[in-house]
Amino acid sequence: MNENSITLFHRINEDKDEARFYLIQVGPSLLDKHAVLRMWGEIGGIQHHLVTPCTTAAEARTLARRVAKQRLRQGYTVVSLESSVQEERVC
């Protein structure tokens, strides 16, 4: 079983002319079975990204939860939360 989840955050403050996003994705990366992908930046602007490999799915989920709590403390709000569980099929 392979668990994937994506959470998108926005922080929009019109008074400060600020429109930022932060995306957290848990799942496999190109080289790792378990990883946390983070993307952030200005909405419609330059994006930055960071991939953190993890040894287990539980470690990846723990890291993602910790990062999400940090974003909420920094004034971001959850815009979209997607979670799906897919079964791996052997042909």
N, CA, C and O atoms as CSV, one atom per row, in Angstrom:
chain,resi,resn,atom,element,x,y,z
A,1,MET,N,N,0.840,-1.178,0.000
A,1,MET,CA,C,0.000,0.000,0.000
A,1,MET,C,C,0.884,1.240,0.000
A,1,MET,O,O,1.900,1.284,0.693
A,2,ASN,N,N,0.501,2.230,-0.767
A,2,ASN,CA,C,1.273,3.451,-0.910
A,2,ASN,C,C,0.382,4.646,-0.591
A,2,ASN,O,O,-0.635,4.842,-1.255
A,3,GLU,N,N,0.737,5.442,0.403
A,3,GLU,CA,C,-0.101,6.572,0.802
A,3,GLU,C,C,0.481,7.871,0.269
A,3,GLU,O,O,1.663,8.156,0.464
A,4,ASN,N,N,-0.343,8.648,-0.397
A,4,ASN,CA,C,0.045,9.960,-0.921
A,4,ASN,C,C,-0.886,11.011,-0.353
A,4,ASN,O,O,-2.092,10.789,-0.251
A,5,SER,N,N,-0.337,12.147,0.014
A,5,SER,CA,C,-1.187,13.245,0.453
A,5,SER,C,C,-0.562,14.563,0.024
A,5,SER,O,O,0.660,14.699,-0.028
A,6,ILE,N,N,-1.405,15.515,-0.277
A,6,ILE,CA,C,-0.979,16.851,-0.700
A,6,ILE,C,C,-1.779,17.868,0.095
A,6,ILE,O,O,-3.002,17.769,0.184
A,7,THR,N,N,-1.086,18.850,0.677
A,7,THR,CA,C,-1.742,19.934,1.396
A,7,THR,C,C,-1.234,21.252,0.835
A,7,THR,O,O,-0.025,21.470,0.744
A,8,LEU,N,N,-2.156,22.132,0.458
A,8,LEU,CA,C,-1.816,23.436,-0.090
A,8,LEU,C,C,-2.248,24.520,0.887
A,8,LEU,O,O,-3.386,24.529,1.356
A,9,PHE,N,N,-1.339,25.426,1.188
A,9,PHE,CA,C,-1.594,26.551,2.085
A,9,PHE,C,C,-1.459,27.856,1.314
A,9,PHE,O,O,-0.671,27.950,0.374
A,10,HIS,N,N,-2.231,28.859,1.714
A,10,HIS,CA,C,-2.093,30.216,1.183
A,10,HIS,C,C,-1.947,31.186,2.350
A,10,HIS,O,O,-2.493,30.967,3.431
A,11,ARG,N,N,-1.207,32.253,2.111
A,11,ARG,CA,C,-1.165,33.384,3.041
A,11,ARG,C,C,-1.306,34.626,2.181
A,11,ARG,O,O,-0.372,35.031,1.489
A,12,ILE,N,N,-2.488,35.224,2.236
A,12,ILE,CA,C,-2.781,36.394,1.404
A,12,ILE,C,C,-3.111,37.562,2.316
A,12,ILE,O,O,-4.009,37.481,3.155
A,13,ASN,N,N,-2.368,38.654,2.138
A,13,ASN,CA,C,-2.568,39.872,2.914
A,13,ASN,C,C,-2.540,41.031,1.933
A,13,ASN,O,O,-1.468,41.466,1.511
A,14,GLU,N,N,-3.710,41.530,1.572
A,14,GLU,CA,C,-3.790,42.597,0.576
A,14,GLU,C,C,-3.155,43.891,1.072
A,14,GLU,O,O,-2.623,44.661,0.272
A,15,ASP,N,N,-3.203,44.143,2.373
A,15,ASP,CA,C,-2.588,45.360,2.925
A,15,ASP,C,C,-1.086,45.387,2.695
A,15,ASP,O,O,-0.508,46.451,2.475
A,16,LYS,N,N,-0.457,44.229,2.745
A,16,LYS,CA,C,0.998,44.120,2.546
A,16,LYS,C,C,1.353,43.708,1.116
A,16,LYS,O,O,2.523,43.477,0.809
A,17,ASP,N,N,0.340,43.615,0.235
A,17,ASP,CA,C,0.534,43.157,-1.142
A,17,ASP,C,C,1.261,41.802,-1.145
A,17,ASP,O,O,2.237,41.603,-1.869
A,18,GLU,N,N,0.751,40.875,-0.311
A,18,GLU,CA,C,1.370,39.569,-0.143
A,18,GLU,C,C,0.421,38.468,-0.593
A,18,GLU,O,O,-0.738,38.425,-0.181
A,19,ALA,N,N,0.925,37.580,-1.443
A,19,ALA,CA,C,0.159,36.412,-1.886
A,19,ALA,C,C,1.144,35.264,-2.009
A,19,ALA,O,O,1.840,35.141,-3.017
A,20,ARG,N,N,1.203,34.424,-0.983
A,20,ARG,CA,C,2.179,33.347,-0.928
A,20,ARG,C,C,1.480,31.985,-0.830
A,20,ARG,O,O,0.340,31.888,-0.375
A,21,PHE,N,N,2.180,30.954,-1.259
A,21,PHE,CA,C,1.663,29.598,-1.146
A,21,PHE,C,C,2.737,28.697,-0.551
A,21,PHE,O,O,3.926,29.012,-0.590
A,22,TYR,N,N,2.295,27.573,0.000
A,22,TYR,CA,C,3.201,26.545,0.512
A,22,TYR,C,C,2.509,25.212,0.286
A,22,TYR,O,O,1.364,25.030,0.701
A,23,LEU,N,N,3.185,24.281,-0.365
A,23,LEU,CA,C,2.611,22.981,-0.672
A,23,LEU,C,C,3.467,21.900,-0.017
A,23,LEU,O,O,4.695,21.941,-0.094
A,24,ILE,N,N,2.818,20.941,0.621
A,24,ILE,CA,C,3.497,19.804,1.236
A,24,ILE,C,C,2.912,18.534,0.620
A,24,ILE,O,O,1.699,18.323,0.636
A,25,GLN,N,N,3.796,17.690,0.076
A,25,GLN,CA,C,3.352,16.424,-0.513
A,25,GLN,C,C,4.135,15.281,0.113
A,25,GLN,O,O,5.362,15.328,0.198
A,26,VAL,N,N,3.414,14.252,0.552
A,26,VAL,CA,C,4.025,13.046,1.115
A,26,VAL,C,C,3.833,11.925,0.114
A,26,VAL,O,O,2.722,11.696,-0.364
A,27,GLY,N,N,4.918,11.224,-0.206
A,27,GLY,CA,C,4.834,10.118,-1.142
A,27,GLY,C,C,6.210,9.765,-1.658
A,27,GLY,O,O,7.210,10.247,-1.125
A,28,PRO,N,N,6.285,8.946,-2.670
A,28,PRO,CA,C,7.586,8.571,-3.219
A,28,PRO,C,C,8.171,9.707,-4.054
A,28,PRO,O,O,7.443,10.511,-4.637
A,29,SER,N,N,9.505,9.752,-4.097
A,29,SER,CA,C,10.187,10.691,-4.990
A,29,SER,C,C,10.873,9.873,-6.072
A,29,SER,O,O,10.700,8.656,-6.132
A,30,LEU,N,N,11.626,10.511,-6.902
A,30,LEU,CA,C,12.289,9.817,-7.997
A,30,LEU,C,C,13.243,8.735,-7.482
A,30,LEU,O,O,13.340,7.658,-8.071
A,31,LEU,N,N,13.943,9.024,-6.388
A,31,LEU,CA,C,14.952,8.095,-5.888
A,31,LEU,C,C,14.606,7.425,-4.563
A,31,LEU,O,O,15.290,6.487,-4.153
A,32,ASP,N,N,13.570,7.884,-3.894
A,32,ASP,CA,C,13.255,7.389,-2.554
A,32,ASP,C,C,11.823,6.860,-2.490
A,32,ASP,O,O,10.917,7.399,-3.125
A,33,LYS,N,N,11.640,5.802,-1.715
A,33,LYS,CA,C,10.304,5.216,-1.554
A,33,LYS,C,C,9.400,6.125,-0.717
A,33,LYS,O,O,8.192,6.180,-0.947
A,34,HIS,N,N,9.986,6.842,0.260
A,34,HIS,CA,C,9.233,7.746,1.120
A,34,HIS,C,C,9.946,9.095,1.145
A,34,HIS,O,O,11.157,9.159,1.360
A,35,ALA,N,N,9.195,10.163,0.926
A,35,ALA,CA,C,9.797,11.498,0.928
A,35,ALA,C,C,8.726,12.544,1.196
A,35,ALA,O,O,7.529,12.288,1.066
A,36,VAL,N,N,9.194,13.735,1.575
A,36,VAL,CA,C,8.317,14.889,1.731
A,36,VAL,C,C,8.815,15.950,0.755
A,36,VAL,O,O,9.968,16.377,0.819
A,37,LEU,N,N,7.932,16.368,-0.146
A,37,LEU,CA,C,8.234,17.423,-1.104
A,37,LEU,C,C,7.600,18.704,-0.601
A,37,LEU,O,O,6.420,18.722,-0.250
A,38,ARG,N,N,8.377,19.775,-0.564
A,38,ARG,CA,C,7.852,21.085,-0.173
A,38,ARG,C,C,8.105,22.070,-1.296
A,38,ARG,O,O,9.212,22.145,-1.829
A,39,MET,N,N,7.080,22.823,-1.654
A,39,MET,CA,C,7.210,23.899,-2.646
A,39,MET,C,C,6.616,25.152,-2.038
A,39,MET,O,O,5.592,25.089,-1.357
A,40,TRP,N,N,7.253,26.300,-2.280
A,40,TRP,CA,C,6.755,27.547,-1.717
A,40,TRP,C,C,7.171,28.716,-2.595
A,40,TRP,O,O,8.061,28.599,-3.437
A,41,GLY,N,N,6.513,29.838,-2.381
A,41,GLY,CA,C,6.847,31.051,-3.123
A,41,GLY,C,C,5.648,31.961,-3.240
A,41,GLY,O,O,4.637,31.793,-2.557
A,42,GLU,N,N,5.789,32.937,-4.133
A,42,GLU,CA,C,4.686,33.860,-4.399
A,42,GLU,C,C,3.739,33.222,-5.397
A,42,GLU,O,O,4.177,32.557,-6.335
A,43,ILE,N,N,2.460,33.418,-5.204
A,43,ILE,CA,C,1.469,32.889,-6.137
A,43,ILE,C,C,1.686,33.579,-7.481
A,43,ILE,O,O,1.636,34.805,-7.574
A,44,GLY,N,N,1.923,32.791,-8.507
A,44,GLY,CA,C,2.188,33.328,-9.837
A,44,GLY,C,C,3.622,33.803,-10.024
A,44,GLY,O,O,3.940,34.411,-11.046
A,45,GLY,N,N,4.486,33.537,-9.062
A,45,GLY,CA,C,5.866,33.996,-9.141
A,45,GLY,C,C,6.858,32.849,-9.062
A,45,GLY,O,O,6.547,31.708,-9.404
A,46,ILE,N,N,8.040,33.173,-8.611
A,46,ILE,CA,C,9.109,32.191,-8.500
A,46,ILE,C,C,8.782,31.176,-7.412
A,46,ILE,O,O,8.278,31.520,-6.343
A,47,GLN,N,N,9.080,29.925,-7.711
A,47,GLN,CA,C,8.828,28.832,-6.765
A,47,GLN,C,C,10.152,28.230,-6.313
A,47,GLN,O,O,11.119,28.169,-7.072
A,48,HIS,N,N,10.171,27.794,-5.082
A,48,HIS,CA,C,11.316,27.078,-4.525
A,48,HIS,C,C,10.828,25.696,-4.122
A,48,HIS,O,O,9.638,25.504,-3.872
A,49,HIS,N,N,11.736,24.738,-4.058
A,49,HIS,CA,C,11.319,23.390,-3.644
A,49,HIS,C,C,12.427,22.705,-2.861
A,49,HIS,O,O,13.606,23.042,-2.971
A,50,LEU,N,N,12.003,21.734,-2.068
A,50,LEU,CA,C,12.911,20.939,-1.250
A,50,LEU,C,C,12.322,19.539,-1.123
A,50,LEU,O,O,11.151,19.380,-0.778
A,51,VAL,N,N,13.137,18.524,-1.403
A,51,VAL,CA,C,12.718,17.134,-1.231
A,51,VAL,C,C,13.526,16.550,-0.075
A,51,VAL,O,O,14.757,16.577,-0.090
A,52,THR,N,N,12.822,16.024,0.922
A,52,THR,CA,C,13.469,15.410,2.079
A,52,THR,C,C,13.168,13.918,2.072
A,52,THR,O,O,12.025,13.523,2.304
A,53,PRO,N,N,14.178,13.073,1.809
A,53,PRO,CA,C,13.949,11.627,1.850
A,53,PRO,C,C,13.738,11.156,3.286
A,53,PRO,O,O,14.338,11.693,4.217
A,54,CYS,N,N,12.889,10.158,3.458
A,54,CYS,CA,C,12.591,9.588,4.779
A,54,CYS,C,C,12.752,8.073,4.705
A,54,CYS,O,O,12.583,7.472,3.644
A,55,THR,N,N,13.077,7.468,5.834
A,55,THR,CA,C,13.291,6.019,5.844
A,55,THR,C,C,11.985,5.228,5.898
A,55,THR,O,O,11.922,4.095,5.420
A,56,THR,N,N,10.940,5.827,6.484
A,56,THR,CA,C,9.650,5.136,6.581
A,56,THR,C,C,8.517,6.098,6.236
A,56,THR,O,O,8.696,7.316,6.241
A,57,ALA,N,N,7.356,5.536,5.940
A,57,ALA,CA,C,6.180,6.362,5.670
A,57,ALA,C,C,5.774,7.138,6.920
A,57,ALA,O,O,5.334,8.284,6.824
A,58,ALA,N,N,5.920,6.517,8.095
A,58,ALA,CA,C,5.565,7.192,9.348
A,58,ALA,C,C,6.460,8.411,9.578
A,58,ALA,O,O,5.988,9.458,10.020
A,59,GLU,N,N,7.736,8.270,9.279
A,59,GLU,CA,C,8.659,9.399,9.429
A,59,GLU,C,C,8.270,10.538,8.483
A,59,GLU,O,O,8.334,11.706,8.867
A,60,ALA,N,N,7.872,10.212,7.260
A,60,ALA,CA,C,7.458,11.227,6.289
A,60,ALA,C,C,6.195,11.954,6.766
A,60,ALA,O,O,6.103,13.178,6.677
A,61,ARG,N,N,5.228,11.187,7.271
A,61,ARG,CA,C,3.991,11.809,7.762
A,61,ARG,C,C,4.263,12.701,8.971
A,61,ARG,O,O,3.661,13.768,9.096
A,62,THR,N,N,5.164,12.280,9.866
A,62,THR,CA,C,5.507,13.090,11.045
A,62,THR,C,C,6.151,14.403,10.621
A,62,THR,O,O,5.806,15.462,11.147
A,63,LEU,N,N,7.080,14.342,9.677
A,63,LEU,CA,C,7.725,15.557,9.183
A,63,LEU,C,C,6.699,16.481,8.529
A,63,LEU,O,O,6.718,17.690,8.762
A,64,ALA,N,N,5.810,15.925,7.717
A,64,ALA,CA,C,4.796,16.738,7.046
A,64,ALA,C,C,3.878,17.427,8.054
A,64,ALA,O,O,3.531,18.594,7.877
A,65,ARG,N,N,3.482,16.713,9.110
A,65,ARG,CA,C,2.633,17.324,10.141
A,65,ARG,C,C,3.355,18.453,10.859
A,65,ARG,O,O,2.758,19.491,11.145
A,66,ARG,N,N,4.639,18.259,11.151
A,66,ARG,CA,C,5.413,19.293,11.835
A,66,ARG,C,C,5.542,20.553,10.964
A,66,ARG,O,O,5.403,21.672,11.456
A,67,VAL,N,N,5.805,20.357,9.687
A,67,VAL,CA,C,5.919,21.500,8.768
A,67,VAL,C,C,4.567,22.201,8.627
A,67,VAL,O,O,4.509,23.430,8.585
A,68,ALA,N,N,3.484,21.431,8.554
A,68,ALA,CA,C,2.145,22.023,8.436
A,68,ALA,C,C,1.810,22.876,9.657
A,68,ALA,O,O,1.245,23.961,9.515
A,69,LYS,N,N,2.148,22.403,10.839
A,69,LYS,CA,C,1.898,23.182,12.060
A,69,LYS,C,C,2.685,24.488,12.045
A,69,LYS,O,O,2.183,25.521,12.486
A,70,GLN,N,N,3.921,24.447,11.538
A,70,GLN,CA,C,4.724,25.664,11.425
A,70,GLN,C,C,4.065,26.669,10.493
A,70,GLN,O,O,4.024,27.862,10.791
A,71,ARG,N,N,3.549,26.191,9.366
A,71,ARG,CA,C,2.899,27.102,8.404
A,71,ARG,C,C,1.653,27.730,9.030
A,71,ARG,O,O,1.409,28.923,8.850
A,72,LEU,N,N,0.873,26.950,9.756
A,72,LEU,CA,C,-0.330,27.492,10.388
A,72,LEU,C,C,0.038,28.564,11.417
A,72,LEU,O,O,-0.650,29.579,11.527
A,73,ARG,N,N,1.113,28.343,12.165
A,73,ARG,CA,C,1.571,29.356,13.133
A,73,ARG,C,C,2.040,30.626,12.443
A,73,ARG,O,O,1.996,31.704,13.036
A,74,GLN,N,N,2.488,30.513,11.199
A,74,GLN,CA,C,2.972,31.664,10.452
A,74,GLN,C,C,1.868,32.377,9.680
A,74,GLN,O,O,2.146,33.271,8.882
A,75,GLY,N,N,0.629,31.989,9.913
A,75,GLY,CA,C,-0.491,32.707,9.309
A,75,GLY,C,C,-1.037,32.124,8.021
A,75,GLY,O,O,-1.916,32.726,7.405
A,76,TYR,N,N,-0.546,30.976,7.596
A,76,TYR,CA,C,-1.081,30.324,6.399
A,76,TYR,C,C,-2.400,29.648,6.743
A,76,TYR,O,O,-2.631,29.268,7.891
A,77,THR,N,N,-3.262,29.499,5.746
A,77,THR,CA,C,-4.507,28.758,5.911
A,77,THR,C,C,-4.532,27.610,4.899
A,77,THR,O,O,-3.964,27.720,3.812
A,78,VAL,N,N,-5.187,26.521,5.262
A,78,VAL,CA,C,-5.284,25.364,4.369
A,78,VAL,C,C,-6.299,25.673,3.277
A,78,VAL,O,O,-7.443,26.029,3.558
A,79,VAL,N,N,-5.864,25.531,2.032
A,79,VAL,CA,C,-6.728,25.779,0.879
A,79,VAL,C,C,-7.245,24.463,0.325
A,79,VAL,O,O,-8.410,24.358,-0.057
A,80,SER,N,N,-6.377,23.458,0.281
A,80,SER,CA,C,-6.748,22.175,-0.296
A,80,SER,C,C,-6.024,21.066,0.455
A,80,SER,O,O,-4.836,21.170,0.763
A,81,LEU,N,N,-6.759,20.014,0.738
A,81,LEU,CA,C,-6.192,18.848,1.416
A,81,LEU,C,C,-6.627,17.622,0.641
A,81,LEU,O,O,-7.820,17.338,0.538
A,82,GLU,N,N,-5.658,16.890,0.093
A,82,GLU,CA,C,-5.943,15.696,-0.690
A,82,GLU,C,C,-5.209,14.523,-0.099
A,82,GLU,O,O,-4.017,14.616,0.194
A,83,SER,N,N,-5.894,13.432,0.078
A,83,SER,CA,C,-5.252,12.218,0.571
A,83,SER,C,C,-5.844,11.039,-0.168
A,83,SER,O,O,-7.063,10.912,-0.283
A,84,SER,N,N,-4.979,10.182,-0.665
A,84,SER,CA,C,-5.483,8.995,-1.361
A,84,SER,C,C,-4.611,7.816,-1.017
A,84,SER,O,O,-3.407,7.949,-0.800
A,85,VAL,N,N,-5.228,6.682,-0.973
A,85,VAL,CA,C,-4.514,5.436,-0.734
A,85,VAL,C,C,-4.696,4.583,-1.976
A,85,VAL,O,O,-5.814,4.278,-2.388
A,86,GLN,N,N,-3.572,4.210,-2.558
A,86,GLN,CA,C,-3.620,3.406,-3.772
A,86,GLN,C,C,-2.925,2.088,-3.505
A,86,GLN,O,O,-1.904,2.046,-2.819
A,87,GLU,N,N,-3.474,1.014,-4.045
A,87,GLU,CA,C,-2.841,-0.290,-3.905
A,87,GLU,C,C,-1.883,-0.494,-5.068
A,87,GLU,O,O,-2.218,-0.214,-6.219
A,88,GLU,N,N,-0.692,-0.982,-4.760
A,88,GLU,CA,C,0.269,-1.320,-5.801
A,88,GLU,C,C,-0.166,-2.641,-6.407
A,88,GLU,O,O,-0.505,-3.579,-5.687
A,89,ARG,N,N,-0.155,-2.713,-7.714
A,89,ARG,CA,C,-0.554,-3.931,-8.399
A,89,ARG,C,C,0.630,-4.500,-9.131
A,89,ARG,O,O,1.381,-3.776,-9.786
A,90,VAL,N,N,0.793,-5.780,-9.019
A,90,VAL,CA,C,1.878,-6.485,-9.704
A,90,VAL,C,C,1.282,-7.135,-10.935
A,90,VAL,O,O,0.315,-7.892,-10.848
A,91,CYS,N,N,1.873,-6.830,-12.091
A,91,CYS,CA,C,1.376,-7.407,-13.344
A,91,CYS,C,C,2.136,-8.657,-13.695
A,91,CYS,O,O,1.857,-9.282,-14.719
